[in-house]
């Protein structure tokens, strides 16, 4: 460890706890404690054989409340296709495997499977990923590109201690992710890679947490939580944030959901309660107006009235165009024959928002989608507290459920909601935020409203950030269809 101490204390990543100078550093990464492993990664250019150093089960906080989940794995490539590689200055991919706001285990996203125990029965409505296997592709491709990969475990809403307390509910997941970044930066020079180039990635709940990590850099609101678990004293800034189908902006997601999917039937064929749906949809209009967001490509102010047209023009038509252009002439003709609502002209797809909605078909969730009246949604659990498993976190659902028109949310909730919401920080321009964003969602993903991605990307564009946002045509929840492009984007953005 000693030869690296000077680098680790250098000004680039700095902020060491100098008062502890004479004490052993409990959070020092030991570069010598690895096993050597090998894997074959399939890319479009053929398969690559990667030899890498594998560091596993590393505690990233000095006062862990959960030894099983608050650990991380580091993978460092040393040889690719027989050629030695030096990853000491490489980008660092921080890939979380958070799903459903559940706890996650270090490295569970790497092997190609869903995180273990991610989706118990009765967990998330509709549960599981349409395309879960893609979750693994970013870490493997990053390793094969010569990048360092960090895969943490994190606390989540399913964890209960012997006193019956839910100790992994909000904001534990983001606090743990911040502690991971602080640990990596604290160990600059000991962990190979450039800590100025930490790129965060996650899917769904993990995508929301990745966005939040990028949006909330070093915000003092998290300090008491970070202190409690003994996080390293360093910045939690990340260079870039990749957010796949983020289930974010939870306290506004019920309204947004009804705006988007209110007229779509459930898979049983029935419509949801149209009066509840209608009230939420009406509330969305004032929420959206209050954001004062400008649409991309000089679209003008984004409103509930023009948002369908905005999504169609900005994301959906280009997504369909890319999909159709890649098909053979006969496959394209087949697709267009089955979807006569799409006009294909001059190699471009055009269509109307309402036809697109009908094409998506069944909505995945009932109403309200996130703050269920009977507290059955995963998000109700995410906002549990102590021995209370699940709580309401929107005034609308609280009042409907209790029948008490003047009921107030529990006093801790406004802060907790902010701590979990990237939009809270971005709406305040969070000057320390990451400036590089990769945002993706499938066009058949009705786990949340498309306005969640639309608003996130629009806010970032309005702030002047470098945003690469796109949708995957006809893809469901969890899709990642251009992982190699993402790896290339990391290279050019850091290059
Ligand atoms: C996830 C999916 C959901 O529908 C949701 O509400 C929260 C999280 C997920 O896949 O992580």
Boltz pocket constraint, residues with backbone or C-beta under 6 A from the ligand:
constraints:
  - pocket:
      binder: B
      contacts: [[A, 98], [A, 99], [A, 100], [A, 101], [A, 124], [A, 125], [A, 128], [A, 203], [A, 204], [A, 205], [A, 206], [A, 247], [A, 369], [A, 378], [A, 379], [A, 447], [A, 448]]
      max_distance: 6.0
